C-alpha cells in the first residue's frame, strides 16, 4: 500500500484527498495544510469549513500541519498549493523527500516571479536531472463536485509513459477517471491560461454583454491558449482535449469558478483589492495574467484578451474600455 502526501489544504487539495479514498487502490493518505486554523478545523470536525464546507474528510486521511510528518514514507507527493507559494513549499520539502519519490503537480498556474511552469519549479528545487519523476494533473474539475463524488474526467501528463500509467492506476476510481498524455508543457499552459480567459468571461457576464460575447470570447481565448502552448513546445491536440477546451469551458462558464467570479465582480465595478480581500480562496488567473503575457511577448505570440485582462488587473483599465478595445482591433482572418 503506497502512501500519498497531499500538500495543500485548500478546496482542491481537500477534494483530492476525499477522492483518493474512493480510488480503486487502497492508500495511506496524509494531507498537509499551511494554516493552523485549517488543520484544527478538520481535526475537530473532519470538515474543512474554511475552504470546502459540507464535505466530510474520511477518518483514514491523516491531517497535519507538520510537513515532515506528512511526507514521511510518502512515495507520491501530490502538490496542490497556490503557484505563488510553490517554490518555497517544494524547497521546504527537499530534506524530507527520498530519491525514489514521484511528484504530481495539481497546481494550475505559473510562478509569478519567473513565469515558470510548476513542473519546472519542482525539477529545479528537487535537483532532478530528468522529468521521469514528475507528472501534472489537470482538466475540468471543480473541487466541490469532485468531493461530492460527481463523475469527473481529468488528464495526467508526464514525459515518462510508465509513470503516467502508474499514477493513472493509483488515482482512478469509479467516479474519478484519468486519461494520460506526454505533453506536460501543453497541459500546464492550458491549466494556467484558461484561468486568465475565465476572468475575461466573467467580466462579460458582469457587464451583461450577453451570450454572443461570452461564446466569442471563450473561442478566441482558446485560440490564444493554443498559440502560446504550441510556441512553447506543447501540442495543439492537447488544447483540444480535457486539459484545454474542457477546462476552459468549465472555468469560463461554471458558477463555481473563482476566476470567473472575480471577473464578474470586476465587470460590476468592484475594486480588485476589495474582491481579493473578501476571500481566502485563490483565483490563479490574477497572478498568472502577467506571467502569461510575459511568456507571450518572449515568444512573439499575440494574446489580445490576456493583454486586456492584465490591463484591467494592473493598470486600472475600465472593463468596458477593455471590451471595446478588443472589438475594435484591426480586422483579420480567423
N, C-alpha and C positions, 0 to 999 in steps of 0.2 A: 504494500500500500504506500503510494507516494504522498509526500507532504507538499502542499501548495501554500505558499505565503502570499497573501493578497495585501499589497502595500498601498494603502489609501482608503480612508474610511468615509468618503463622500457617498453620494447616492449610487454612483456606478460601481464603486468597489463593494458596497454593501449588497447591491443586487447580484453581482457576480458571485459573491460568497454564498448567497442563498441558492443561486442557480447551480453552483458546483456541488451542492449537497444532493442535487437531483440527477447528477450525471450518471451515465451508465457504469462508471467505475467508482469504487469507493476511494476516498481520500482522507488524509489528515489535513484539516484546513485551519489556517490562522489568518486573522485579519488585524492589521496594524493601522491605527489612526493616530495622526499627529496631535489632535486636540484632546485634552484630558476630559473635557465635558462630553465629547462623543463616546469615548471609551466608557466613562462612568454611566452614561445613559443606557448604552447597550448592555453592560454588565448587570445593571439594576433591573432593566425591564425587558431585555432581549429584543429591543426595538431601537433603531437609530432614529429617534424622534426629531433630531436636528436636520437630517438630510433626507430621510426616506421613511417618514412616519407611516404606520399602518401595516408594516411587513415584518413578521417575526424572524429573528435570526435564530436558526436552529442551534440547539444546545451543543451540537458536535463541533461548532466553529469556535475556536479559541480566539478571544478578543483581547488585545493588549495594546498598550502604549509604549512597550519596550521593544525596540527594533531588533535587538539581539535575540530576544525570546521568540519573536515572530519568525525570524529567519532560521532559527536553529533546526537543523535537519532537513530543511526545505530543498527539494530537488527542482522545483519550478517556482520562480518568482513572478508573480503577476502584478505589474506596476500600473496603478490606477490613480496616480497623483496628478495635480494640475501641471501643465507643461512648464510654467514659470518656476516651479519648485523641484522639477525632476532631477536636475543635475545635483543639487545639494543632497537630495534624498538618496540617489544612487551612490554618491560619494560616501555618505554615511553608512551605506550597506556594505561597502567593499571589505572591511575587516571580517565580516560575518558570512561571507559567501565562499563556497568551495569551488574548485576548478571545474567541476562537472555540472554545476548548477546551470539551468537554462532560464532565459528571461523572455517573458511575454509582455509586451507593452500594449496597454489598452488606453493610453493617453492620446486624445485626438487634438493635437495642437503642435505648434512649432515653438522651439525655445525663443522667447522674445529677443534676448540679447544677441544671440549668434545666428538665428534663423535656422538652426539645425533641427533635423527630424529627431524624434526621441530615440529611435534605434541607434542613431549616430552618437547621441549623448551616452547611451548605455555602453556602446563599444569603446568610447573614449574613457569613461570613468572606470570601467572594468578591465581596461587594457586588453581588450580582445583583439587577437590578430586576424580573425576572420568572423564572419557573421553566422557561423554554424550553430551558435548557441542563442540566437535572437530570433524572435517571431513577433508579429504585430497582429493584434485583434481589433477589427473594425467592422463597420457595417451598420445598418439601420436597427437601432436598439435603444429605446427609452428604458431607463432604469426601472421605472415603476412597472412597466409591462413585463420585463424580464423577471423581476421579483415576484410578480403575481403568477408567473408560470404561463403567460400568453406565448403562443408559438412565435419563435424568433429565429431568423437565419442570419448569420454573420460570416465574416471572412477571417481566415487565419493565414497570414502571409509570412513566408520565410524563404530565404535563399537556399536553405537546406530542406529538400523534399522529405527526407526521413524525419527530421524534427517536426515539420508541419504535420505529417501523418500521425506522429506520436501524440502531439498536443491535441489534434483533432479527435483522436480516440479518447483521450483523457477528459476533455471538456464537454463533448457532445452528450446530449441526453434526449429524452422523448420530446421535449419542447424547446430545446436549445440546439440548433443544428449549425455545424460549422462546415464551410467549404474551404478549400485551400487554394493558394496560388503562390508563385515565387516572385511576385512583383511587390517588394517591400516599399520601394520608392513611390510607386503609383498609389498604393493603399494608404500610405501615411499622408501624402499630399492631398489626396481626396478627403481624408478624415479631418484635415486641418482647414482646408479652404472652404469646404461646404459650410462650416460654421460662419465664415465671413459672408457668404452668399445668403445664409439664413437671416442674418441681421438685416440685409437689404430687403429680403422678402417681408420681414416683419415691419420695416419702415413703410412698405407699400400698404400693408394692412392697416397700420396706424394712421395713414393718410387717407384711408378709404378710397384707394385708387382702383379697386375692382379686381376681378379675377383675370381679365385680359393681361393687366400689368404684371400680376403675380406669375402667370404662366410664362410670359415673355422673359421675365427676369430670371426665373429658375432655369429656363432653357439656355439663355445666354450665359448664365452663371456656370452651367455645366461645360459650356464651350471654354470658358476661362480656366476652369479647373483642369480640363483635358489638355489645353495648350501648355500650361505650366508643368503638369506631370510628365508629359511627353518630352518637353525640353530638358527636364532633369533626369531623364532616363526611364521613366515609367511607361507603361503600355496603354494604348488607347482603350483596349478591351476591358482593362481593369476599371476605368472610369465609366464604362457602360454597364458595370455589374453592381453587386450589392455595396461594395465599398465606395462607389462613385454615385451614380444616379439613384441607387436605392437609399443611401444615407442622406443624400441631398433632398430627396422628396420628403423623407421623414422630418428632417430638421427644419426645412424651409416652410413646411405646411402644418406640422403637427402641433396640437395645442400644448403638449408637454415640453416643447423645445425652449430651453433657456435663451438661446441665441435669438430665436425669433421673438421671444418675449421682450428682450432688450430692444430689438428693432421696433416693435410695436410702440413701446413707451417713448422711444426717440421720435417716432412719427407723430405721436400725440403731443410732442413739445417738451417732454421732461428732460432735465439735465442728466448727462451721463453719470456724473459723480453721484447724484442722488439715486439714480437707478441702481448702481453697483453698491452703494452704501446701504441699501434697504434689504440686502440678502447676503448670506454667506456662500451661496452657490456660485460656482464659476461659470461664466459664459466664455468659452475658449476663443470664440471669434473676435472678442475685443482685443485680446493680447496677440492673436495671430494675424490680424489685418496688416500691421506694419511689417511683420516678418515676411508675410506673403508678398506684399508689394515690393520689398527689397529684393526677394528672390526673382520676382518677375522682371525687375529692372536689370538685375545682374544677367538674366538670360535673354534680355530683349524681347520679352513676351508682353503683349498688350492685354491689360486687365482693367478695363474701364469701370466695371462695377466695384471691384476691390478698391480702386482709386477713390471712388466717391464714398464708399463706406469709411475708408481711412480719413477722408476729409471731414466727414461728419463726426467721427470719433475724436479726432485730434485737433482740428482747426476750427471747430465750431461752425462748419458749413451747415446751412439750413437744409433740412431734409427735402423740402420741395425744390430748392435750387439744385440739389444733387440729382433728383429725378429729371428735372428739366435739362440739365447738362447731358445726361445720358440720352435723352430723347432727341436732342438737337445736335448730336455728334455728326460728323461727316457721313453721308450715306454710302453704303458699301454692299458688296455681296455677302450672303450668309457664309 
